[in-house]
Amino acid sequence: MRLLDSFIRLLKPFDYLLFAALIVGSFLPVFFSAQATEHTGDRYAIVRINGQEVDRFNLEKIESLTKTYVPSRKQYNIIEINNGNIRVKEDNSPDQIAVKTGWISQNGQTSICLPHKLVIEIYQAGSDDYYIY
């Protein structure tokens, strides 16, 4: 209690205004993110290997699909699409990061297998925050 009293004595009037501004400012991303998620276009999954697009899937139209990619000799990735979600189901990379990422389905989410240079990225048609390479 004594420590709190000594801290309060150190504060100046403008410090209270600064605290209030910081608290209000911390809630601003909530208001802006609610506006950013209102897209109406289809969601697509782009699969890239070594920076080159190899496939593009419309997640709104594909109900179920499993596909195998072979980025190079002795490397493989099996992807699975199910009801608007996509994941790396299996690969033979040592760390299994892409497999552990699990299902992705939202605009901007990615699943990356670095040893195989495979990237799966979700984007929504009509969104302003996506650009084509």
Disulfide bonds with the S-S distance in Angstrom:
none
